[in-house]
Amino acid sequence: MYPFSFTKAADTREALTAGRRGGRYIAGGTTLVDLMRETVERPETLVDISDLPLREVTVTERGGLRIGALVRMAEAAAHSKVRTLYPVISQALELSASAQLRNMATIGGNIMQRTRCTYFRDVTAACNKREPGSGCAAREGFNRTHAILGTSDECVATHPSDVAVAFAALEAHVHLLGPDGARSIPFADFLLRPGSTPDREQALREGELITGVEIPAQPRPLQSGYLKVRDRQSYEFALISAAVALHVRGGVIREAKVAAGGVGTVPWKLPAVEKHLVGERPSQSLWAEAAKQAADGARPLEHNRFKVELLQRTVERQLRIVGGTK
């Protein structure tokens, strides 16, 4: 670990001042500290923001839900409003990491976490995300766990967050505060595909701070859930995951929200699947036909071709779980 300075922000103003001067924000530290130990991250200054008043879960005036950036993962998963209104979020959180980490890690930190690509974390390997212009060892290396959607010649690493898949499905917004004031951006625009600049992972401006994530009001009744397929039962990142939310009224699907994890360089929204569902009556054949659209545009690598079929099967299974088996 390289030397660094440490400061604790007493309020938002102090945090923004330190961030504007190049400080890196830290709360739970469950990802950043690991990367510092491995010398992947080498911040000169850490700014502890754990005392900021960003720990509330609130229902918005329009009936949506806002989760403060410093709400712990375990707290969000257990919150009565989250569990009642959006089971998909609770389930995604509970299937993440370990109980100990969920008690430390925050919602803001979770969506900011960096890839678990082994080449990114090996400072001797070529990685454009870690060192722009050095190459991508994963493309020709062992790439079983890597992305098949949203990739580029520069990077094929997946985004590791589970709850980010749920946020993507529900079309959440990320609230930010920076030197130029507050702003809100769609979750789909917050996490960036690698393109030619894989080292730029979020749409944050210099010194900006995440203050919360807001899920807009959804039509009711809304059935939702999260399914995670992985190599072992616990403490493992997803090979494939699926977040599904369905609004069924009068026996017809009025709205469908579907996203996948473990397959994309960012949590991957599946609009073709959603379009296939809306206006139809739930049935086994509908789930199967819709799920065939899940891998549209996939570009599998040598070792992860199995993800194409596994993605389709996972989405079909979760549609059946959430939507029923009639």
Number of C-alpha atoms within 10 A of each C-alpha: 13 11 9 11 10 13 15 16 19 14 13 18 13 15 24 23 15 21 21 16 11 16 22 20 26 20 21 22 18 17 18 23 15 14 17 16 12 15 15 17 16 16 17 13 18 20 21 21 24 20 14 17 15 18 20 15 21 15 18 13 8 9 14 15 22 22 24 23 29 26 24 23 27 22 20 25 24 14 12 14 16 22 15 10 21 22 21 29 24 26 23 25 26 20 22 23 17 14 13 9 18 23 14 17 21 27 27 25 24 24 24 20 16 20 20 17 18 16 22 23 19 14 14 8 17 18 26 22 25 21 16 16 14 13 17 23 19 23 18 10 12 15 21 16 23 28 27 24 24 22 23 19 13 23 26 31 35 27 30 27 26 30 27 29 31 35 26 27 26 27 20 22 21 25 21 19 19 22 15 10 8 13 13 16 15 16 25 19 13 18 21 19 25 22 16 15 16 24 17 16 20 13 13 16 13 15 20 21 23 24 26 23 25 25 22 17 16 19 13 11 11 17 19 26 22 29 24 23 18 15 10 9 9 11 14 15 23 24 22 23 26 33 34 27 27 25 20 22 14 7 11 14 18 16 18 25 23 28 27 30 32 31 32 23 28 29 32 24 25 22 16 16 24 22 15 17 24 18 14 14 17 20 14 16 12 16 24 17 15 19 26 19 19 27 23 13 10 17 16 21 21 12 15 18 15 12 24 20 13 17 25 22 18 22 30 23 19 24 32 19 16 18 23 13 13 9
